[in-house]
Amino acid sequence: MGERKSSPRKRIAVIAGDGIGKEVIPEALKVLRAAAAKGGRELALTEFDWGADRYLRDGTTLPADAPDMFRRDYDAILLGALGDPRVPGNQHGAAILLGLRFKLDLYVNARPCVLFDRRLTPLKDRTEKEIDFVVLRENTEGLYVGMGGFFKKGTADEIATQEDINTRKGVERIIRYAFEYARSLGLERVCMSDKANALAFGHDLWQRVFAEVRGEYPGIQARHLYVDNLVMQMVRDPSQFQVIVTCNLFGDIASDLGAQLAGGLGLAPSGNIHPGQVSMFEPVHGSAPDIVGKDMANPMGAALAASMMCAYLAWPAEAQTTAAAARAASREGKPTGELGGPLGTREAGDWLAGRVAST
Ligand SMILES: NC(=O)c1ccc[n+]([C@@H]2O[C@H](COP(=O)([O-])OP(=O)(O)OC[C@H]3O[C@@H](n4cnc5c(N)ncnc54)[C@H](O)[C@@H]3O)[C@@H](O)[C@H]2O)c1
């Protein structure tokens, strides 16, 4: 949805980042290169060494000219993960990741939750066709804008505030994107989730905008659930959902629940999208310091993020073959150890790239 069409040669910025980001991104690139070669496509990859090592060396986070450079010179960004125990506050990670989301105005965070093999879901007796939905999280507003402050910090009378920002423009564009996304894929159901019964101002705006926009899409079933009910229903019967749209905080939480329903973080991809503009794709997981250097990280989330990126770049065949390889790996028992499979990170990457090349 909202694909970026430009020259047949795609210019990709690669930020592997920290921890297992540096392990899974090379594997995702193997798969991406195999898909591009198969389709006779041209890729221009440029790697950026932003992450904890660079930050600790010279203080670099997101250079001031980076957003303009990405807008001007790149079609998409592929990111690994940011986070390192040597930077306990994760200042560099927040500056790079949130900086790119906010400064490139990547207002859609799309997180598909698709079960490839029924053995991978923790839900009893659920099949592949019952877990196949996307969470569309508002990505530039809400509680994540960093507005707030402390009063009398460190005292017994301390007050901490955190502002929840909801703008008419921001709410409308993510809700409209959800309906357009559903329409473009021939889907029938959009569910908007908020907490308007308790957040009587910000989420009242979500309610009013949803009521207005849904009227423009009479062919699509539009439903509303309060977020506490949403997460309960996702576990009780995930087949109810095709497209879920919600605010930044609730989308963060609901999409991790969705990832787990579909087999876990190692398999979950995401896209940070501004339709028609340079956008950023990344696995949902973090830098996983507990398994770094052990050849245990599953590269499938990163490979599937590359697949989402191909779809966004209007390379549908490459997107499809990459996703099909991940699906085949899950079905043929070839995932990494956390899913009970026999492969290490590099072997899994080789398997996926080989599968792409041979189909
Ligand atoms: N988008 C991002 O860059 C991002 C997202 C989440 C967390 N983080 C950062 O990552 C660091 C670690 O955070 P965390 O431990 O809460 O989350 P995490 O996602 O890194 O790890 C959570 C658990 O899942 C496992 N795991 C994650 N990805 C895996 C994979 N591909 N294969 C196999 N197992 C996998 C880890 O081993 C760990 O046990 C922190 O610094 C955090 O701030 C970054």
The ligand as an SDF file (V2000), in Angstrom:
LIG
                    3D

 44 48  0  0  0  0  0  0  0  0999 V2000
   13.5070   -1.6270   17.3360 N   0  0  0  0  0  0  0  0  0  0  0  0
   14.5400   -1.7780   18.1480 C   0  0  0  0  0  0  0  0  0  0  0  0
   15.6650   -1.4680   17.7790 O   0  0  0  0  0  0  0  0  0  0  0  0
   14.3330   -2.3700   19.5120 C   0  0  0  0  0  0  0  0  0  0  0  0
   13.1380   -3.0200   19.8480 C   0  0  0  0  0  0  0  0  0  0  0  0
   13.0240   -3.6100   21.1160 C   0  0  0  0  0  0  0  0  0  0  0  0
   14.0750   -3.5170   22.0150 C   0  0  0  0  0  0  0  0  0  0  0  0
   15.2140   -2.8470   21.6580 N   0  0  0  0  0  0  0  0  0  0  0  0
   16.3890   -2.7960   22.5480 C   0  0  0  0  0  0  0  0  0  0  0  0
   17.0080   -4.0920   22.5050 O   0  0  0  0  0  0  0  0  0  0  0  0
   17.6280   -4.3690   23.7810 C   0  0  0  0  0  0  0  0  0  0  0  0
   17.0800   -5.7010   24.3280 C   0  0  0  0  0  0  0  0  0  0  0  0
   15.6850   -5.5680   24.5700 O   0  0  0  0  0  0  0  0  0  0  0  0
   14.7310   -6.7590   25.0190 P   0  0  0  0  0  0  0  0  0  0  0  0
   15.5700   -7.8470   25.6260 O   0  0  0  0  0  0  0  0  0  0  0  0
   13.6280   -6.1730   25.8030 O   0  0  0  0  0  0  0  0  0  0  0  0
   14.0630   -7.2900   23.6720 O   0  0  0  0  0  0  0  0  0  0  0  0
   14.6410   -8.2450   22.5370 P   0  0  0  0  0  0  0  0  0  0  0  0
   13.6650   -8.2710   21.4420 O   0  0  0  0  0  0  0  0  0  0  0  0
   16.0200   -7.8390   22.1710 O   0  0  0  0  0  0  0  0  0  0  0  0
   14.7150   -9.6980   23.2170 O   0  0  0  0  0  0  0  0  0  0  0  0
   13.6150  -10.2930   23.9110 C   0  0  0  0  0  0  0  0  0  0  0  0
   13.8050  -11.8010   23.9670 C   0  0  0  0  0  0  0  0  0  0  0  0
   13.5610  -12.3620   22.6810 O   0  0  0  0  0  0  0  0  0  0  0  0
   14.6910  -13.0510   22.2000 C   0  0  0  0  0  0  0  0  0  0  0  0
   14.8640  -12.7140   20.7710 N   0  0  0  0  0  0  0  0  0  0  0  0
   14.6980  -11.4850   20.2160 C   0  0  0  0  0  0  0  0  0  0  0  0
   14.9320  -11.5460   18.9100 N   0  0  0  0  0  0  0  0  0  0  0  0
   15.2480  -12.8130   18.6220 C   0  0  0  0  0  0  0  0  0  0  0  0
   15.6040  -13.4790   17.4180 C   0  0  0  0  0  0  0  0  0  0  0  0
   15.6880  -12.8370   16.2360 N   0  0  0  0  0  0  0  0  0  0  0  0
   15.8700  -14.8030   17.4760 N   0  0  0  0  0  0  0  0  0  0  0  0
   15.7880  -15.4670   18.6470 C   0  0  0  0  0  0  0  0  0  0  0  0
   15.4460  -14.8900   19.8140 N   0  0  0  0  0  0  0  0  0  0  0  0
   15.1900  -13.5800   19.8040 C   0  0  0  0  0  0  0  0  0  0  0  0
   15.8810  -12.5230   23.0180 C   0  0  0  0  0  0  0  0  0  0  0  0
   16.9030  -13.4860   23.0770 O   0  0  0  0  0  0  0  0  0  0  0  0
   15.2390  -12.2040   24.3330 C   0  0  0  0  0  0  0  0  0  0  0  0
   15.1970  -13.3560   25.1420 O   0  0  0  0  0  0  0  0  0  0  0  0
   17.2770   -3.1720   24.6850 C   0  0  0  0  0  0  0  0  0  0  0  0
   18.3820   -2.2870   24.6560 O   0  0  0  0  0  0  0  0  0  0  0  0
   16.0790   -2.5380   24.0200 C   0  0  0  0  0  0  0  0  0  0  0  0
   15.9690   -1.1600   24.2840 O   0  0  0  0  0  0  0  0  0  0  0  0
   15.3640   -2.2980   20.4280 C   0  0  0  0  0  0  0  0  0  0  0  0
  1  2  1  0
  2  3  2  0
  2  4  1  0
  4  5  1  0
  4 44  2  0
  5  6  2  0
  6  7  1  0
  7  8  2  0
  8  9  1  0
  8 44  1  0
  9 10  1  0
  9 42  1  0
 10 11  1  0
 11 12  1  0
 11 40  1  0
 12 13  1  0
 13 14  1  0
 14 15  2  0
 14 16  1  0
 14 17  1  0
 17 18  1  0
 18 19  2  0
 18 20  1  0
 18 21  1  0
 21 22  1  0
 22 23  1  0
 23 24  1  0
 23 38  1  0
 24 25  1  0
 25 26  1  0
 25 36  1  0
 26 27  1  0
 26 35  1  0
 27 28  2  0
 28 29  1  0
 29 30  1  0
 29 35  2  0
 30 31  1  0
 30 32  2  0
 32 33  1  0
 33 34  2  0
 34 35  1  0
 36 37  1  0
 36 38  1  0
 38 39  1  0
 40 41  1  0
 40 42  1  0
 42 43  1  0
M  CHG  2   8   1  16  -1
M  END
$$$$
